[in-house]
Amino acid sequence: MSTLHTVNKSPFERSSFASCLAHASDGDAILMIEDGVVGARKGTSFTPALAAKLASCAIYVLAPDLAARGMKAEDVLEGVKLVDYAGFVDLTTEKSRVCAWL
């Protein structure tokens, strides 16, 4: 059974992003939403851990939340996919469980 992990807090504010990366299993998906999208930005202290997790998990960012925070697709680490709200819904139906990291 695979899990969709959602992270809605900035990794600079809380440890939920790091905890999510540590607990996500092979084949899981991680979706960064709300302030969590800043965790996908290239060149931060979180970039190496996120890049390493791309080898075993699909990683997504909610595009409207990215735009709302003044970020663009080119600001995001290569390999992280952008999804819209319909893509968010698709992810929730494709995975067996959803785990929200608060």
C-alpha positions in Angstrom: 0.0 0.0 0.0 1.4 3.3 -1.0 0.8 6.6 0.8 0.4 10.2 -0.3 2.2 12.4 2.2 1.1 16.1 2.3 3.2 18.8 3.9 1.7 22.2 4.4 4.3 23.9 6.7 7.5 25.6 5.6 10.6 23.5 6.5 12.0 26.7 7.9 9.1 26.9 10.4 8.6 23.3 11.5 10.2 19.9 11.4 7.3 18.2 9.6 9.0 18.4 6.2 12.1 16.6 7.5 10.0 14.0 9.3 8.0 13.4 6.2 11.2 12.8 4.1 12.5 10.4 6.8 9.3 8.4 6.9 8.2 8.2 3.3 8.7 4.7 1.8 9.6 3.6 -1.6 6.7 4.2 -4.0 5.0 6.8 -1.9 4.2 10.3 -3.1 4.9 13.6 -1.4 2.8 16.7 -2.1 3.9 20.1 -0.8 1.0 22.5 -0.4 0.4 25.9 1.2 3.7 27.1 2.9 5.2 23.6 2.4 5.9 24.5 -1.2 9.0 26.5 -0.2 10.6 23.2 0.6 10.9 22.5 -3.1 13.0 25.6 -3.8 16.4 24.9 -5.3 19.5 25.8 -3.4 18.2 25.6 0.2 19.6 23.5 3.0 16.7 21.0 2.3 17.7 20.5 -1.4 20.0 17.5 -0.8 17.5 15.6 1.2 14.7 16.3 -1.2 16.9 15.3 -4.2 17.8 12.1 -2.5 14.2 11.2 -1.9 13.4 11.7 -5.6 15.1 8.4 -6.3 12.4 6.5 -4.4 9.3 8.7 -4.2 7.3 10.9 -6.6 7.4 14.5 -5.3 4.9 17.1 -6.3 4.1 20.8 -5.6 0.7 22.4 -5.8 1.2 25.0 -8.5 -1.4 27.5 -7.3 0.2 27.6 -3.8 3.6 28.0 -5.5 2.4 31.0 -7.4 0.7 32.5 -4.4 4.1 32.6 -2.7 5.7 34.4 -5.6 7.6 31.3 -6.8 7.8 30.0 -10.4 8.3 26.5 -11.8 12.0 27.3 -12.5 12.5 28.0 -8.8 11.7 24.4 -8.0 14.2 21.5 -7.8 14.5 19.5 -11.0 12.4 16.4 -10.8 9.7 17.8 -8.6 6.4 17.9 -10.6 3.8 20.7 -10.4 0.2 19.7 -10.1 -3.1 21.7 -10.1 -6.1 21.0 -7.9 -7.3 18.3 -10.2 -3.9 16.6 -10.0 -4.1 16.8 -6.2 -7.5 15.0 -6.3 -6.0 12.4 -8.7 -3.1 11.7 -6.2 -5.5 11.2 -3.3 -7.4 8.6 -5.4 -4.3 6.8 -6.7 -2.8 6.2 -3.3 -4.2 3.8 -0.6 -3.7 6.3 2.2 -3.1 10.0 2.9 -0.9 11.2 5.7 -0.9 14.9 6.5 2.3 16.2 8.1 1.3 19.2 10.3 
